[in-house]
């Protein structure tokens, strides 16, 4: 029986030596795992979940055509794209890219003084005015907001001729606009010629890439 025990012992030693020799410890692509570092012990399911969250963090991308100045124009664009089997939806945004010119009379020290100014304005039969009652311009008198500087300048000159000292300030002119969205990764995309036709009819249009909403 002793020779059987010796044989098994020698066999195990030889197998162990062969097994460890088969592992190439010089392979730099094999990362060492520190079992004392709990942060490295991540389950495969957790790793896949992290990848999914990372891929979805950026959100789905869309192409967006606009701005259309009213909903009817956006609806017409959607109908034309529908003929090309492009699934779209319109969104409404607030555009503040346009600027205008606000003509005002500086704020009076009291509401009483502001009302006296208004009485003088009424005698001149000027209708486009109102009293600012709150905020940093409280007791100032608005004399109109103009999209063109020359028109605002005309109102300023008019008020100066009547003895007032108005001020002109640049302000944003917010407006509601519409954009037509479709998914960037959709199978059906508008033809380039269709986009070009849109731009011919509406010179302000552009095609941009944005996060889908």
WOFEN-V438765 format. One record per helix or strand of 2 or more residues. SS is the DSSP state (alpha for helix, beta for strand). FROM is the first residue (numbers start at 0). TO is the last residue. Records with the same first field share a line. If there is no record, write none. Layout:
SS->FROM-TO, FROM-TO
//
This chain:
alpha->1-20, 37-39, 43-56, 70-82, 110-122, 148-160, 191-200
beta->60-67, 88-94, 98-104, 129-130, 140-145, 165-171, 174-182, 205-210
//
